[in-house]
Amino acid sequence: MVVVCEHGILYLPVRERVHAGNGSTGLIFINSPNILPEVPGIISDTYGSTWPESIIQTPYGIFGVDAVAKKIWYTNGTSNSF
């Protein structure tokens, strides 16, 4: 999951369930109590957005406009470009 804040972009890996093995009826999963990590990954600590209308998701990545910094940014979820 990518989270866009006013002055930052964060990456939060979602762990809904953990694969525990295979049973006679199929795959066995365990629900994880820690769905989101306590410490997010920081993609950018400088650019972000306050306007939901200025962020768009495409098949190539997520694009946004930081109106305060006057920058257009791009992220693929792990790295960025400004």
N, C-alpha and C positions, 0 to 999 in steps of 0.2 A: 504494500500500500504506500502510495506517495502522499505526503501531507505538505500542503503549501501554507506557510505562515506569512505574516506581514514582512518579516525580514529573514526568511529562511525556507529551505526545502528539506524535508526529512524523508527517510526511507524506513518503513516499519514492516519487517517480514511477518506475515500472519501464519501462525501454526495452529490450525484448527484441531488436527488430530495427528497422532503419531502412529506410523505403521509398526505393529508389534510382531507380525508373523503371518503365517498361513494356516488356516484350519481346514477341516473337512468340508465346510460350507463356503469357504472363500477366504478373503483377506480379513485379518483381525486388526482393528484400530483401537487406540486408547485416546480418549479425550484429554487434551492438555490443559492444566489449570492456568498456564502462562501463554495465553493466546498471542498477546503482544509483548515484545521485549521491554524490559525496564529502561534500557538506553537505546534510543533510535540511532540509526545511521544518518549522518549529516551529509547531504548532497551539496548544499550551499548554506553558509551562514551570513551571506550578504544580500542575496536577492530573493524575492518572493513576490507576493501580491496581496492586496487587500480586497480586490474586486473579483468575485467568481466569474464574471463575464469576460475577464481578461485572460482566462486559462482555458485551453482547449486540448483535448486528448485526440491524437491521431494514431493510425497504425504505426507510425514512425517514432512516436514519443509524445511527450507533453510539452506544449509551448505556452509561454505566459509573458505578460508585460508587467514590469515593476515600474509603476507610474512615479514613485518617489525617486528612484535611482535613474529613471529614464533609460531602462535597458529592456531588451527582449531576450528572454532566456529559453533554453531548451534542455530537457533531461530525458534520458531513456530509462530512468529508474535507478541507475547506479552511478552514472556520471553526468556531467552537465557541460553546457556551452553557453557563452554569453556574447 
